[in-house]
Amino acid sequence: MTSFKVLETNHPRLDAIEKVTGTATYASDVYLPGMLMCKLLLSTQSHAKIVSIDVAEAKNIPGVRAVITGQDYPEVHFGSGGLRDRYIMPRDEVFYVGEPIAAVAADNEIIAQTALDAIKVLYEPLPNVVNSIAALDPDSPIVHPDLPSFEGYGFVLGGDNVCTLLDADRGDVDEAFGKCDFIVEDVFQSQGINQGFLEPMACIARSEPNGRLTIWASTQGPYQVRSQLATVLQLEISQIKVIPMELGGGFGAKLRLAFEAYPALLSIKCGQPVKLINTREETFTLNGPRLPVTNYIRSGINNDGTIMAREAYTVFDVGAYLGAGPNSGVGHGLGAYHIPNYRLRSYGVYTNKVYVGSYRASGVADMTFAVESHTDNIANKLGIDPIDFRMKNAIKKGDIAVNGSPLPSNGLMETLEAIKKTLNKPDAGSDRGVGVALCEWRSGSGPSTASISVNEDGTISLLTGSVDISGSDTSLAAIAAETLGISLDKVIVAKRDTDLAPFTGPSGGSRIIYSQGTAVQRAAEDTKAKLFLLASERLGVAAEALICEEGMVYVQDNPAQSLDIGQIARLSLSSRGGPIIGTASLSNMPYTPVFSTHAAEVLVDKETGQVKVTRYIQAQDVGVAINPMSVEGQLDGGAVQGIGRALSEDMQFDPQTGEVKNASFATYLMPLAIDMPNIEDILIRVPAEDGPFGARAVAEPPGFGPPAAIANAIYDAIGIRINDLPLSPERVLSAINGSVTEITLDVHSLKQAEQ
């Protein structure tokens, strides 16, 4: 491995002191003179026309400064996904229980709540559908009859509630199935889940005297909030400044415009700052959770264990509006395997439930649960060790991925080998089982920019537009320090807002270290080149003869002939080139995969159905660990979330109305520390061909593997396959007692509709 001075060394977060002392400022900590409080009135109907909203009484309550409804916004559609399918606040029709239909700004929250209670709403109920499979029926109620008119809609599929259809095909699938020795067919279903971030969404909006709008927000994507807010308010982007505050968790839920438009319009109307903080219950309906996914997978296999063909149909419940995730049904229907013939289809289906959002690589954990459970079923049918079967069929360097790119060098096989070496098979009949799952992902790309200023004392100031999540600022600072040959404490990471920082994409999608980190490395290289140019003039040697280490620029074969970086910075103030500033900007990065293998050991109580994970291991190819303890923190956090998804977390929806029935941490069962096994992390280092110093993305894959690995371990323990999540005690006990839920998906009808 390359020798590093800063990278591959544990570094505390740059903001550690502020976080542990409680001095870090979150959006809810912002208080402004004359600030009002905002509360939202939420729909009680899953699908209904708004006949009338009477706000007269509410407006007359002392201390109420403004009341708004959907009619107060410009009649503009916007979208959280590929379609512009919604208004920021319904104008004449609601589509799910919990949809905001009015907002109040008042002197305090008590007055605001009193005003909400005084608003009178008259609804005319409309037919609804809350199950995505039922919504595929041609006779089902239509959620959005005007779907074909939505901007971004580009096909017609017999229907109705299908808002997006993605496909991928290669080879002659039907012929390949006809030649295979046997076929395995499965249907799986995963549940709705909430991101579970600790900090509820919060926002403060202030209409400035010059007509601009300033937003303090808990957001992962300040530029995205700015753009969408400009759309729904019909303002110029230049009229809005977004200041992203410290982030108390997001996991994808805070990537896009959520409720910032409500305090924004209220502030414009009343001329005072307005703050809105979600209640915990509102975080289950206003931030876009994940909704159920149904997967049909059919594979054709030869007797030697080679997978020759696959057909996969995935139905994503997207709720009332298209958000994130249906693309993963196509992108991850093969898993990390080389399958020469395939037909993949992914459907996004409207229902009258809260709209779907992002959560740690939206939909990929659902696909991994299905694909890896299916993979174990094939291995068991063949009588082949599950790891050996995966090794035989794993995609290899040079194979063509689903996205059409040849697979570059990677550590996939190394992750499998590491788990095989570490895993112990329990004794038969011991109520213990082991299971594995092979996960695949990619390092994210997108707009990324960085600038570096060299200060007179030899420090540097790093400015990016990315929001710090999980210590990413520390990792970016480490990349800059390594490139410039300085220590980490010489890097100052500036706080940013959309007026100050250069445009960059959101902090999500596994793109910050890989893409933003590359921009930082290039900006540091640009800075170094300018340091060398000025130093070469003063030292009387060519720039190519210089090296930068330990805060010094010196001649390679004569280290005594040198200048420190502070000296060069001071010289630059009067030089022809001026102060030294390095910059970089990029958008697209090459396809760089991320592979990991997960393993779970479980103990199943056959009398209660209780499953205890006694050991959890994950081996992930990280390329290079920029900050190892941060990498392990990401791996551990993702595994914990995945274990919760596997065993207990489950958003419960009313089968008639689609209302979220367990919208609190008391009833939405996230795992506690006592529920967690010791999580063992194995860092595999196969440097990426691109990315900063060979680093790959880390953040999202750790959450993919636990549901499949644990499901496979339960099968190993009890000999019964459970195809739906979560793997709760009730569900496991029912399976032990001979009652397994049958999940069906009418693929024949989908094929007919497609044709």
Helices and strands as residue ranges (DSSP letters): H 16-21, G 27-29, E 36-42, E 48-54, H 56-59, E 64-69, G 70-72, E 93-94, E 100-106, H 109-118, E 120-125, H 132-135, G 147-149, E 162-170, H 173-179, E 182-190, E 202-207, E 213-217, H 222-233, G 237-239, E 240-244, H 261-270, E 274-277, G 282-284, E 293-301, E 307-319, H 328-331, E 341-350, H 364-382, H 386-393, H 412-422, E 432-442, E 448-454, E 460-463, H 472-484, G 488-490, E 491-493, I 512-516, H 517-539, G 543-545, E 546-549, E 552-555, E 558-564, H 565-572, E 581-586, E 593-604, E 611-621, H 628-647, G 673-675, E 679-684, G 692-694, G 701-703, H 705-718, H 729-736, H 747-754
